[in-house]
Amino acid sequence: MCRASKSVLAELERQHCQTVSIGCRGGGCGVCRVEVLMGKYAVGTMSRAQVSLEEERCGIVLACQLYPESDLKLRVLNRKN
């Protein structure tokens, strides 16, 4: 469970879940790219070099800037090796 005040990435870190790669945590590096397949959410500021406006419209966002407003179904785009 993730509170809306915490980013999805922050909550995954808190739970010691290593599914999503972790980089700068500030929306700039792009290593935590995910695709939201279902659910309502808000996003913080993301570098357009990492996520284009078109990608964002298609549900591709950075987990460090992803704030859930409902349960989410995600697909991880940059898998941790």
N, CA, C and O atoms as CSV, one atom per row, in Angstrom:
chain,resi,resn,atom,element,x,y,z
A,1,MET,N,N,0.845,-1.181,0.000
A,1,MET,CA,C,0.000,0.000,0.000
A,1,MET,C,C,0.891,1.245,0.000
A,1,MET,O,O,1.894,1.311,0.711
A,2,CYS,N,N,0.512,2.192,-0.787
A,2,CYS,CA,C,1.296,3.416,-0.935
A,2,CYS,C,C,0.399,4.616,-0.671
A,2,CYS,O,O,-0.676,4.735,-1.259
A,3,ARG,N,N,0.837,5.497,0.205
A,3,ARG,CA,C,0.075,6.721,0.462
A,3,ARG,C,C,0.258,7.698,-0.691
A,3,ARG,O,O,1.309,7.728,-1.331
A,4,ALA,N,N,-0.763,8.488,-0.949
A,4,ALA,CA,C,-0.707,9.457,-2.045
A,4,ALA,C,C,0.378,10.510,-1.819
A,4,ALA,O,O,0.841,11.131,-2.776
A,5,SER,N,N,0.783,10.714,-0.583
A,5,SER,CA,C,1.809,11.718,-0.299
A,5,SER,C,C,3.221,11.206,-0.583
A,5,SER,O,O,4.170,11.991,-0.596
A,6,LYS,N,N,3.369,9.909,-0.809
A,6,LYS,CA,C,4.676,9.309,-1.120
A,6,LYS,C,C,4.681,8.838,-2.561
A,6,LYS,O,O,3.667,8.369,-3.080
A,7,SER,N,N,5.823,8.965,-3.195
A,7,SER,CA,C,5.929,8.454,-4.559
A,7,SER,C,C,5.943,6.932,-4.525
A,7,SER,O,O,6.287,6.325,-3.511
A,8,VAL,N,N,5.571,6.338,-5.621
A,8,VAL,CA,C,5.602,4.884,-5.738
A,8,VAL,C,C,7.020,4.371,-5.475
A,8,VAL,O,O,7.194,3.369,-4.782
A,9,LEU,N,N,8.020,5.041,-6.014
A,9,LEU,CA,C,9.398,4.607,-5.810
A,9,LEU,C,C,9.795,4.666,-4.338
A,9,LEU,O,O,10.432,3.740,-3.836
A,10,ALA,N,N,9.432,5.728,-3.646
A,10,ALA,CA,C,9.757,5.855,-2.221
A,10,ALA,C,C,9.123,4.722,-1.431
A,10,ALA,O,O,9.751,4.172,-0.526
A,11,GLU,N,N,7.905,4.372,-1.756
A,11,GLU,CA,C,7.229,3.288,-1.047
A,11,GLU,C,C,7.857,1.938,-1.382
A,11,GLU,O,O,7.993,1.090,-0.500
A,12,LEU,N,N,8.236,1.730,-2.622
A,12,LEU,CA,C,8.921,0.487,-2.987
A,12,LEU,C,C,10.242,0.368,-2.237
A,12,LEU,O,O,10.601,-0.716,-1.775
A,13,GLU,N,N,10.961,1.472,-2.114
A,13,GLU,CA,C,12.206,1.468,-1.346
A,13,GLU,C,C,11.937,1.135,0.119
A,13,GLU,O,O,12.658,0.337,0.717
A,14,ARG,N,N,10.919,1.732,0.690
A,14,ARG,CA,C,10.577,1.500,2.090
A,14,ARG,C,C,10.272,0.032,2.345
A,14,ARG,O,O,10.591,-0.504,3.406
A,15,GLN,N,N,9.652,-0.611,1.365
A,15,GLN,CA,C,9.288,-2.020,1.490
A,15,GLN,C,C,10.407,-2.955,1.026
A,15,GLN,O,O,10.225,-4.172,0.975
A,16,HIS,N,N,11.549,-2.388,0.692
A,16,HIS,CA,C,12.711,-3.162,0.232
A,16,HIS,C,C,12.412,-3.959,-1.030
A,16,HIS,O,O,12.992,-5.023,-1.250
A,17,CYS,N,N,11.523,-3.453,-1.845
A,17,CYS,CA,C,11.185,-4.077,-3.123
A,17,CYS,C,C,12.194,-3.594,-4.166
A,17,CYS,O,O,12.407,-2.392,-4.318
A,18,GLN,N,N,12.801,-4.518,-4.871
A,18,GLN,CA,C,13.857,-4.160,-5.815
A,18,GLN,C,C,13.433,-4.361,-7.265
A,18,GLN,O,O,14.270,-4.652,-8.119
A,19,THR,N,N,12.162,-4.212,-7.545
A,19,THR,CA,C,11.638,-4.409,-8.894
A,19,THR,C,C,12.021,-3.282,-9.832
A,19,THR,O,O,12.325,-3.525,-11.000
A,20,VAL,N,N,12.010,-2.054,-9.339
A,20,VAL,CA,C,12.274,-0.868,-10.148
A,20,VAL,C,C,13.676,-0.357,-9.848
A,20,VAL,O,O,14.073,-0.270,-8.686
A,21,SER,N,N,14.424,-0.019,-10.888
A,21,SER,CA,C,15.755,0.554,-10.704
A,21,SER,C,C,15.649,1.921,-10.055
A,21,SER,O,O,14.682,2.650,-10.275
A,22,ILE,N,N,16.655,2.265,-9.249
A,22,ILE,CA,C,16.663,3.535,-8.530
A,22,ILE,C,C,17.841,4.375,-9.008
A,22,ILE,O,O,18.974,3.900,-9.089
A,23,GLY,N,N,17.546,5.630,-9.322
A,23,GLY,CA,C,18.593,6.550,-9.754
A,23,GLY,C,C,18.583,7.790,-8.888
A,23,GLY,O,O,18.831,7.723,-7.684
A,24,CYS,N,N,18.296,8.916,-9.502
A,24,CYS,CA,C,18.413,10.216,-8.826
A,24,CYS,C,C,17.269,10.514,-7.860
A,24,CYS,O,O,17.423,11.359,-6.978
A,25,ARG,N,N,16.143,9.852,-8.002
A,25,ARG,CA,C,14.942,10.063,-7.176
A,25,ARG,C,C,14.303,11.442,-7.373
A,25,ARG,O,O,13.422,11.829,-6.606
A,26,GLY,N,N,14.734,12.172,-8.380
A,26,GLY,CA,C,14.227,13.526,-8.567
A,26,GLY,C,C,13.594,13.806,-9.922
A,26,GLY,O,O,13.292,14.958,-10.234
A,27,GLY,N,N,13.390,12.778,-10.728
A,27,GLY,CA,C,12.738,12.971,-12.020
A,27,GLY,C,C,13.654,13.330,-13.158
A,27,GLY,O,O,13.183,13.741,-14.218
A,28,GLY,N,N,14.966,13.188,-12.970
A,28,GLY,CA,C,15.899,13.612,-13.999
A,28,GLY,C,C,16.608,12.516,-14.761
A,28,GLY,O,O,16.956,12.708,-15.926
A,29,CYS,N,N,16.836,11.364,-14.135
A,29,CYS,CA,C,17.698,10.367,-14.786
A,29,CYS,C,C,16.933,9.358,-15.640
A,29,CYS,O,O,17.487,8.836,-16.608
A,30,GLY,N,N,15.692,9.074,-15.309
A,30,GLY,CA,C,14.870,8.194,-16.138
A,30,GLY,C,C,15.003,6.705,-15.897
A,30,GLY,O,O,14.376,5.922,-16.609
A,31,VAL,N,N,15.793,6.280,-14.923
A,31,VAL,CA,C,15.969,4.839,-14.744
A,31,VAL,C,C,14.765,4.141,-14.119
A,31,VAL,O,O,14.664,2.917,-14.196
A,32,CYS,N,N,13.866,4.877,-13.513
A,32,CYS,CA,C,12.702,4.268,-12.859
A,32,CYS,C,C,11.430,4.375,-13.717
A,32,CYS,O,O,10.328,4.525,-13.188
A,33,ARG,N,N,11.596,4.296,-15.040
A,33,ARG,CA,C,10.450,4.394,-15.954
A,33,ARG,C,C,9.487,3.227,-15.770
A,33,ARG,O,O,9.893,2.066,-15.723
A,34,VAL,N,N,8.219,3.558,-15.668
A,34,VAL,CA,C,7.162,2.557,-15.590
A,34,VAL,C,C,6.013,2.999,-16.499
A,34,VAL,O,O,5.905,4.166,-16.875
A,35,GLU,N,N,5.179,2.051,-16.830
A,35,GLU,CA,C,3.958,2.359,-17.568
A,35,GLU,C,C,2.782,2.053,-16.660
A,35,GLU,O,O,2.668,0.943,-16.140
A,36,VAL,N,N,1.909,3.029,-16.465
A,36,VAL,CA,C,0.710,2.822,-15.665
A,36,VAL,C,C,-0.341,2.208,-16.587
A,36,VAL,O,O,-0.778,2.829,-17.556
A,37,LEU,N,N,-0.736,0.981,-16.269
A,37,LEU,CA,C,-1.712,0.259,-17.085
A,37,LEU,C,C,-3.130,0.497,-16.605
A,37,LEU,O,O,-4.082,0.423,-17.383
A,38,MET,N,N,-3.266,0.786,-15.304
A,38,MET,CA,C,-4.602,0.988,-14.755
A,38,MET,C,C,-4.494,1.771,-13.454
A,38,MET,O,O,-3.555,1.580,-12.681
A,39,GLY,N,N,-5.455,2.649,-13.218
A,39,GLY,CA,C,-5.524,3.394,-11.977
A,39,GLY,C,C,-5.396,4.896,-12.183
A,39,GLY,O,O,-5.031,5.374,-13.258
A,40,LYS,N,N,-5.708,5.621,-11.115
A,40,LYS,CA,C,-5.626,7.079,-11.137
A,40,LYS,C,C,-4.378,7.513,-10.393
A,40,LYS,O,O,-3.997,6.913,-9.388
A,41,TYR,N,N,-3.746,8.567,-10.898
A,41,TYR,CA,C,-2.490,9.015,-10.317
A,41,TYR,C,C,-2.210,10.457,-10.698
A,41,TYR,O,O,-2.833,11.025,-11.596
A,42,ALA,N,N,-1.255,11.026,-9.986
A,42,ALA,CA,C,-0.709,12.344,-10.319
A,42,ALA,C,C,0.790,12.161,-10.506
A,42,ALA,O,O,1.373,11.190,-10.025
A,43,VAL,N,N,1.401,13.101,-11.206
A,43,VAL,CA,C,2.851,13.039,-11.388
A,43,VAL,C,C,3.468,14.381,-11.018
A,43,VAL,O,O,2.855,15.438,-11.168
A,44,GLY,N,N,4.698,14.304,-10.531
A,44,GLY,CA,C,5.494,15.491,-10.258
A,44,GLY,C,C,6.278,15.861,-11.508
A,44,GLY,O,O,5.992,15.366,-12.599
A,45,THR,N,N,7.249,16.716,-11.349
A,45,THR,CA,C,8.063,17.187,-12.471
A,45,THR,C,C,9.016,16.100,-12.943
A,45,THR,O,O,9.758,15.517,-12.154
A,46,MET,N,N,8.983,15.841,-14.238
A,46,MET,CA,C,9.864,14.851,-14.867
A,46,MET,C,C,10.609,15.512,-16.009
A,46,MET,O,O,10.052,16.352,-16.716
A,47,SER,N,N,11.849,15.141,-16.190
A,47,SER,CA,C,12.647,15.651,-17.299
A,47,SER,C,C,12.025,15.206,-18.626
A,47,SER,O,O,11.764,14.018,-18.818
A,48,ARG,N,N,11.790,16.141,-19.531
A,48,ARG,CA,C,11.248,15.801,-20.849
A,48,ARG,C,C,12.270,15.053,-21.695
A,48,ARG,O,O,11.910,14.445,-22.703
A,49,ALA,N,N,13.526,15.089,-21.303
A,49,ALA,CA,C,14.542,14.276,-21.989
A,49,ALA,C,C,14.340,12.801,-21.658
A,49,ALA,O,O,14.793,11.929,-22.400
A,50,GLN,N,N,13.663,12.521,-20.548
A,50,GLN,CA,C,13.438,11.139,-20.112
A,50,GLN,C,C,12.033,10.637,-20.421
A,50,GLN,O,O,11.850,9.466,-20.755
A,51,VAL,N,N,11.049,11.510,-20.311
A,51,VAL,CA,C,9.652,11.155,-20.591
A,51,VAL,C,C,9.041,12.284,-21.408
A,51,VAL,O,O,8.856,13.395,-20.911
A,52,SER,N,N,8.732,11.992,-22.656
A,52,SER,CA,C,8.122,13.015,-23.510
A,52,SER,C,C,6.669,13.235,-23.100
A,52,SER,O,O,6.080,12.406,-22.406
A,53,LEU,N,N,6.106,14.334,-23.525
A,53,LEU,CA,C,4.702,14.624,-23.250
A,53,LEU,C,C,3.812,13.532,-23.836
A,53,LEU,O,O,2.830,13.134,-23.210
A,54,GLU,N,N,4.142,13.049,-25.020
A,54,GLU,CA,C,3.368,11.971,-25.651
A,54,GLU,C,C,3.447,10.687,-24.834
A,54,GLU,O,O,2.440,10.006,-24.641
A,55,GLU,N,N,4.646,10.355,-24.353
A,55,GLU,CA,C,4.789,9.163,-23.510
A,55,GLU,C,C,3.969,9.312,-22.234
A,55,GLU,O,O,3.297,8.372,-21.810
A,56,GLU,N,N,4.026,10.492,-21.626
A,56,GLU,CA,C,3.253,10.722,-20.405
A,56,GLU,C,C,1.758,10.547,-20.669
A,56,GLU,O,O,1.045,9.974,-19.844
A,57,ARG,N,N,1.287,11.031,-21.797
A,57,ARG,CA,C,-0.129,10.862,-22.164
A,57,ARG,C,C,-0.498,9.391,-22.305
A,57,ARG,O,O,-1.653,9.014,-22.106
A,58,CYS,N,N,0.489,8.559,-22.651
A,58,CYS,CA,C,0.268,7.113,-22.812
A,58,CYS,C,C,0.496,6.348,-21.511
A,58,CYS,O,O,0.431,5.119,-21.506
A,59,GLY,N,N,0.758,7.041,-20.421
A,59,GLY,CA,C,0.904,6.401,-19.124
A,59,GLY,C,C,2.328,6.061,-18.733
A,59,GLY,O,O,2.543,5.398,-17.718
A,60,ILE,N,N,3.309,6.499,-19.515
A,60,ILE,CA,C,4.701,6.245,-19.171
A,60,ILE,C,C,5.198,7.396,-18.305
A,60,ILE,O,O,5.162,8.560,-18.703
A,61,VAL,N,N,5.663,7.040,-17.116
A,61,VAL,CA,C,6.086,8.034,-16.137
A,61,VAL,C,C,7.294,7.504,-15.368
A,61,VAL,O,O,7.707,6.359,-15.551
A,62,LEU,N,N,7.848,8.339,-14.516
A,62,LEU,CA,C,8.936,7.924,-13.633
A,62,LEU,C,C,8.352,7.603,-12.266
A,62,LEU,O,O,7.598,8.398,-11.705
A,63,ALA,N,N,8.700,6.442,-11.732
A,63,ALA,CA,C,8.143,5.993,-10.454
A,63,ALA,C,C,8.460,6.969,-9.320
A,63,ALA,O,O,7.696,7.078,-8.361
A,64,CYS,N,N,9.586,7.676,-9.431
A,64,CYS,CA,C,9.952,8.634,-8.380
A,64,CYS,C,C,9.049,9.862,-8.384
A,64,CYS,O,O,9.038,10.625,-7.418
A,65,GLN,N,N,8.300,10.056,-9.450
A,65,GLN,CA,C,7.396,11.209,-9.563
A,65,GLN,C,C,5.941,10.763,-9.724
A,65,GLN,O,O,5.090,11.546,-10.146
A,66,LEU,N,N,5.665,9.522,-9.390
A,66,LEU,CA,C,4.336,8.923,-9.532
A,66,LEU,C,C,3.662,8.846,-8.170
A,66,LEU,O,O,4.183,8.212,-7.252
A,67,TYR,N,N,2.500,9.494,-8.034
A,67,TYR,CA,C,1.760,9.559,-6.776
A,67,TYR,C,C,0.369,8.961,-6.987
A,67,TYR,O,O,-0.437,9.520,-7.731
A,68,PRO,N,N,0.083,7.835,-6.341
A,68,PRO,CA,C,-1.183,7.131,-6.577
A,68,PRO,C,C,-2.382,7.871,-5.997
A,68,PRO,O,O,-2.309,8.479,-4.929
A,69,GLU,N,N,-3.479,7.801,-6.730
A,69,GLU,CA,C,-4.768,8.301,-6.247
A,69,GLU,C,C,-5.767,7.154,-6.143
A,69,GLU,O,O,-6.895,7.338,-5.686
A,70,SER,N,N,-5.339,5.967,-6.575
A,70,SER,CA,C,-6.109,4.731,-6.461
A,70,SER,C,C,-5.099,3.585,-6.566
A,70,SER,O,O,-3.900,3.826,-6.701
A,71,ASP,N,N,-5.574,2.360,-6.504
A,71,ASP,CA,C,-4.688,1.235,-6.766
A,71,ASP,C,C,-4.179,1.350,-8.188
A,71,ASP,O,O,-4.918,1.743,-9.091
A,72,LEU,N,N,-2.922,1.007,-8.386
A,72,LEU,CA,C,-2.309,1.101,-9.709
A,72,LEU,C,C,-1.844,-0.268,-10.177
A,72,LEU,O,O,-1.443,-1.115,-9.379
A,73,LYS,N,N,-1.904,-0.462,-11.472
A,73,LYS,CA,C,-1.285,-1.620,-12.109
A,73,LYS,C,C,-0.175,-1.060,-12.986
A,73,LYS,O,O,-0.429,-0.231,-13.859
A,74,LEU,N,N,1.070,-1.515,-12.755
A,74,LEU,CA,C,2.240,-0.963,-13.439
A,74,LEU,C,C,2.976,-2.030,-14.227
A,74,LEU,O,O,2.907,-3.218,-13.913
A,75,ARG,N,N,3.677,-1.585,-15.252
A,75,ARG,CA,C,4.639,-2.414,-15.970
A,75,ARG,C,C,5.979,-1.697,-15.866
A,75,ARG,O,O,6.099,-0.532,-16.245
A,76,VAL,N,N,6.982,-2.397,-15.352
A,76,VAL,CA,C,8.306,-1.819,-15.197
A,76,VAL,C,C,8.989,-1.810,-16.568
A,76,VAL,O,O,9.039,-2.836,-17.245
A,77,LEU,N,N,9.513,-0.655,-16.971
A,77,LEU,CA,C,10.158,-0.528,-18.275
A,77,LEU,C,C,11.670,-0.664,-18.185
A,77,LEU,O,O,12.291,-1.152,-19.129
A,78,ASN,N,N,12.268,-0.258,-17.109
A,78,ASN,CA,C,13.719,-0.408,-16.899
A,78,ASN,C,C,13.913,-1.372,-15.745
A,78,ASN,O,O,13.879,-0.971,-14.582
A,79,ARG,N,N,14.113,-2.626,-16.060
A,79,ARG,CA,C,14.265,-3.661,-15.025
A,79,ARG,C,C,15.632,-3.588,-14.367
A,79,ARG,O,O,16.647,-3.339,-15.019
A,80,LYS,N,N,15.633,-3.808,-13.073
A,80,LYS,CA,C,16.870,-3.851,-12.322
A,80,LYS,C,C,17.576,-5.158,-12.679
A,80,LYS,O,O,16.951,-6.218,-12.698
A,81,ASN,N,N,18.869,-5.082,-12.959
A,81,ASN,CA,C,19.622,-6.294,-13.324
A,81,ASN,C,C,20.091,-7.042,-12.114
A,81,ASN,O,O,20.738,-8.082,-12.243
